Amino acid sequence: MTTYLFIDGENFTHKLEDALIQQGIEKKKIDSIHVDLKKLIALALPSEHITKSTFYAAKLHIHEASRAKSLKLIQEQRILKTNLEKQGFAFVLAGNVRPQKVTVDGKSKTIFREKGVDVRLAVDLISLSCDKAINRAIICSSDSDLQPAIAETRKRGVEVVYLGFEISPNKGLTFTTNRTVLFRNSEISQVVPVLK
């Protein structure tokens, strides 16, 4: 059986951090770029033989209005990419990250939002299923926008597994897929370093 794992990187990282914050760990102490993702997948899917694992991330650019933050994010992404490639993951850059001004507590600040990663993941998923290149797809994303792609994939006889987080499983993806597996908070705390 040919099984591919598709990970929506931005979505995954936020959920990972949310799970640790829920356990009382401060966000600034969470070292998600050094996650032992291979171990986490093995804990959640111990009997699964995964043929290929792909981590999708948005392409980062330097934004002059927030140059220092842009450079920091680019450096962190490079470290994450190297870490994941050493663990055997393909690292695909898709979409872009755009700055967006928001007001929080009366103060204006710039946040970065990714666009287009889910589209690339969906295209790869459907393309592989149409080419009959996979029998099973494991989707690690909590993005409901993937539901139509998952439905198309299932129509082509591919089993789809939703790999989510126990802190906030996506009910739509649970309904749309053949099976749901959730990362447990106890598993996450084993694989993400916490800074002192």
TACORNOR-V846991 format. One record per residue. N is the residue number from 1. PSI is psi as a letter, one per 30 degrees, with the letter a starting at -180 (none if undefined). Layout:
n->[N,N]
psi->[PSI,PSI]
//
This chain:
n->[1,2,3,4,5,6,7,8,9,10,11,12,13,14,15,16,17,18,19,20,21,22,23,24,25,26,27,28,29,30,31,32,33,34,35,36,37,38,39,40,41,42,43,44,45,46,47,48,49,50,51,52,53,54,55,56,57,58,59,60,61,62,63,64,65,66,67,68,69,70,71,72,73,74,75,76,77,78,79,80,81,82,83,84,85,86,87,88,89,90,91,92,93,94,95,96,97,98,99,100,101,102,103,104,105,106,107,108,109,110,111,112,113,114,115,116,117,118,119,120,121,122,123,124,125,126,127,128,129,130,131,132,133,134,135,136,137,138,139,140,141,142,143,144,145,146,147,148,149,150,151,152,153,154,155,156,157,158,159,160,161,162,163,164,165,166,167,168,169,170,171,172,173,174,175,176,177,178,179,180,181,182,183,184,185,186,187,188,189,190,191,192,193,194,195,196]
psi->[k,j,k,k,k,j,k,j,e,e,e,e,e,e,e,e,e,e,e,e,e,f,g,g,k,k,e,f,f,k,i,f,f,g,k,i,e,e,e,e,e,e,e,e,i,f,g,k,j,k,e,k,k,k,j,k,l,k,k,k,l,k,j,e,f,h,e,e,e,e,e,e,e,e,e,e,e,e,e,e,e,e,e,e,e,f,f,g,k,k,j,k,k,k,a,l,k,k,k,k,k,l,k,k,h,g,k,k,l,k,l,k,k,k,k,f,e,e,e,e,e,e,e,e,e,e,e,e,e,e,g,h,f,l,f,k,k,j,j,i,k,g,j,f,f,f,e,e,e,e,e,e,e,e,f,g,g,k,k,k,k,k,j,a,k,f,f,i,k,j,e,e,e,e,e,f,l,e,l,k,k,k,k,k,e,e,e,e,f,f,f,j,k,k,k,none]
//
